[in-house]
Amino acid sequence: MAIRDLKDRLAGQVMFIFCLLILVLAFFIIFGIYKRAEPIFAGHSFSSLFFSSEWRPSEGKFGLLGFISGTLWVTLIAVIIAVPMSLLAAIYLTEYAHKNVRAALRPPIDLLSGISPVIFGVWGIVVVVPFVRDVIIPFADKYLKFPPFLTENYTGFSALSAGIVLSVMVFPIIVSVAIEVLDSVPREVRHVSLSLGATNWQTVKHTVLKKAAPGIIAAVILGFSRAFGETMAVLMVAGCSLQQVPHSPFDAAYPLPVFIANTYGEMMSIPLYDSAVFLAAFILLILTALFNVAGWAILIRAGKEEAYFG
């Protein structure tokens, strides 16, 4: 018995050490990136780094606004497209679809999450970019003649194209988590609502979605935190203009992950060049970490409320 207890305690301690190593590794990654970025703060103000789009390393100008705004544009477009599509798909599969239909549709959705980003990028070049160039931009030029839709970029390589590709990439992640969240809502809740005369859609809208809302929000956050750092597919369709802050979804965009992948290792003889690139990496790391923490916090809180209320 003493040997079994010893083995049990030893196994627990080993698992604790490995868990601690992961936390220590995460700390050193964050600390290491920050220390490499720190030198640029000595000679540059906060506003010149974060509120300027002038990226001229040879002149000592390292404005990151264009890359930050490019990231926000692409992510916002992807959210607008992916969230309704993913939520409606999850609702259909959990509330309306026959079990055989659900069993047939789940594997292709899961398969999408395993496709290489390069494949999505190729699909974006072959399908999305021509569609934006030949259909959406001419339509906007003809019918949407106001600032958010005005552009001088008619190539199709744009924030909109990148957002569409990114929305398809995060679709299976959000759908899978949303399905699990909706399935966790007790069937009794649905039965009570239906017994009171509510239709199936009224039950979903006013009862199921209300109870599952925290988990659905977390699903969206976790999906986009994973996609936030996607590089290759976005690189292939976004246009990537160094000197441009996007003012329209049809303008070229240069998101932070693409910028880091494209420029790191170049012109390292220029003072503070690599420090500026590490600052971009640190910004991306913090944004991704905040998204993940927010998503998991919502999920944990939803789980506690479910346990409390039964």
N, C-alpha and C positions, 0 to 999 in steps of 0.2 A: 504493500500500500504506500509505503514511504517513497519507493522508487517511482510509482505512478504519479504521485503528487509532485515529485521533483521534476519529472519529465513534463508535466503539465505547466508548472511554473516556468521551466526553461523555454518551452515553446511560446508561452505568452511573452516572455522577455525578448526572445528573438524577433517575434512579430512587431513588438513595440519599437525595437531598434530600427528595423527596416522602415517602419512608418515614420520614425523620427528622421531617418536619413533622407526620405523624400521631402520632408519639410525643410530640412537644412539645405538640400539641393535647390529647392525653390527660392530660399532666401539668398543663396549665393548667386543664383542667376540674376535676380532683381538687383542685388547690391553690385554685382560685377558690371552689369550694363549701365547702371547709374554712375559708377566711378569712371567708366570710359566716356560718359557723356558730360561729366561735371566740368571739364576744362572750358567748354564753350561758354559757360555762364560768367566766366571771369571777364571776358571782353565784349559781351553782347547783352543787351537788355532783354527782358522778358518780351516786351512788345516787338522788338526787332526779330525775334525768333518765331513767335507764335502769331503775330498779326501783320506780318509782311510776307509777300509772295516772291520777293526778290531772291532767287537762288543763283548766286554768282560766286562760287567758292574762291575763284581766283582773285576776286575783289573783296573777299572777306564778308560776303553777304550770304547768310544762311537762313533766309525766311522759309518757314515750313507751312505757311498758311495754305498754299496751293495743294499740298499733299494731304493736309488735314481735311480741307474742304472736299477734296476729291473722294476721300474715304467716306465722309458723311453723305455725300451725294449718292454714291453707289449703294451704301448701306440703306439709306432712306428709300430709294427706289425699290430695292430688293424687298424691304419690309412691306411696302405698299402692295407689291405684287404677290408676295409669297404668303403673307398672313391670311388674307381672305381665302385664297386657294387651298391652303393647308387646312384651315379650320373647317371649311365646308367639306373637304374630302374626309377628314376625321369624323365629322358628324354623320356623314352618309354611311361610312363603314361601321360605325358603332350603333347607330339608331335606325337606319333604314335598310341597309343591305342584308340580303339573305346570307346565311352563314357560308354557303358555298361560294357566293360572289366574294365575300370577305376573304375566304381562304384563297381564292384565285388572284385577288388584287394585291394582297399583302406582299407576296414574294417580289413582284416587279417594283413595288415602292421601296422595299428594302434593298433591292439590287441597285437602285439609283444611288444610294448612299455609298456604295462600294466602287463606283465608277471613278477612274482617274480624272483629276482636274484637267489634264491635257485634253482628254476626250471632250469634256464640256467646252473647252476653249476652241477646239476644232469645230464643234457643232455651232458655237457662237459665230465663228468667222463665216461658215458656210450658210447658216440659216438666219441667225439673229441680225448680224450686221447688214446683210442685203435687205432684210425686212424693214429695219429702221431707216435705212438709206432710201429705199424705193417706195415705201408705203407711209411710214409714220411721219417722217420729216416733210414730204410733200403735203400731207394732210394738215400738219401744223402750220406750214407756210400759207396754206389756202384759207384755213378756218380759225386758227389760233394766233392772231396777229397781236400778241401782247408780250411784254418783256420776258416772262419765265420760259417762253417757247421760241424766242428769237435766237438765232445762232448764225455763225459764219462757217460752221463745220458741217459739210454735207457728205462726209465720207461714210457715216454710219458707225465709225469707231468712236464710241462716246460713253458717257456715264450711264445712259439709258441701256445701251447694249450690255455693259458690264453688270448693271443691276438685274437685267432679265436673266442673264446666265447665272448670277449668284442666287437669284430667287429659286431657280430650278435645282441648284445644288443643295440648298437648305430645306427644300420641300420635304424630302423623305424624313429628315431628322425631326422637324416640327410635327409632321403627321404621326410618326411613330410614338413620340412622347405624348401628344395630344390624345391619341387613342387610348394609351394606358391611363391617362388622367380621367377621361370620360368613362372608361370601363370601371374605374374605382368608385364612381358614384353609385350608391346602392340602388338596386332595382326597385326596392320598395318605394323610393322617392318618385320614380316614374309611375308606379302603379297607383299611388295616392293621387297624383296629379290627373292621371287619366280617369280615375274613378270619379273625380269631381267634374268631369265633362270637358276637360281640356283636350285639344287636338294633340297629335304627336308633335307638331312643330311648336305649339304653345308650351308643351311640356319641356321640350329641348331648350327653347328660348328663355323661359322664365324660371325654370327649375334646374335643369341639368347644367346649363352653361353658368348660371349664377353660382352653383355649388362648386363647379370645376374651374371657375375663373382664375384663382391663384395659380393652379397648376398649368393652365393654358398660357398664362403670361410667362411663367417660368420656362415653358417649352419654347416659346418664341425667343426669349432671351438666350437660352442655352443654344438654340439653333444658330442664332446670329453671332454668338460669341465664338462658336466653332468656325463659322465662315468669315469672321472678321479678318483673319490673317491669310485668307486664300490669296495666292499669288499668280499661279500660272494661267488659269483661265481668265482672270481679270486682266492680266498683262496682255493677253492676246486680242482683247476686244475693246479696251478702254481708251485707246488713243495715246495716252501718256505724253502730254505736253508739259514740259518743264516750267514754262513761264506763264502758265494759265491757271487762274482760279475759275472753276466752272460757274457760270451764271445761268445755265440752262441744262436740262437733261440731255440735250443734243451736243453739248460741248465735250471736248476730250477731257478725261479725268486721269489723275495720277495718284492713286491711293497709296497710303504709307507702306503696306507690305510690298507692293510692286516697286516703289522707289528704293526701299532697302535692298531688295534682291537685285535690282538693276545697277545700283551705284556703289554698293560696298565693294571695296577692292580697287576702285578707280581713283586716280589722282591723289593717292595717300601722301604724296610729297607736299600737298597744300596744307598749310597749318590749320588745324581744327576741323579738317574735312571729315576725318573718321569720327571725331567727337560729335559732329552734327548728325551723322548717320546713326550713331548710337543713341542720340537724343530722340530721333524718330523711332528707333526700336523701343526705347523706354516708354514713349507715349503710347505706342501700340500695345506694349505689354500691360501697362496700367489700365488702358481701356478694356482689353480682353479680360483682365483679372476682375475688374469691376462688374462686367457683364456676367461672368461666371458666379461671382459671389452673390450678386443680386438674384440670379436665377435659382441657385441652390438655397438661398435664404427663404425665398418664396415657397419652394417645394417643401422645405423642412417645416415652415410655419403651417402650410396647408396640411401636412401630415400630422402635426400636433393637434390642429383643430379637428381633424377627422377622428383621431383617437379620443379626444375629449368628448365630442358630441356623439361618438359612435357611428 
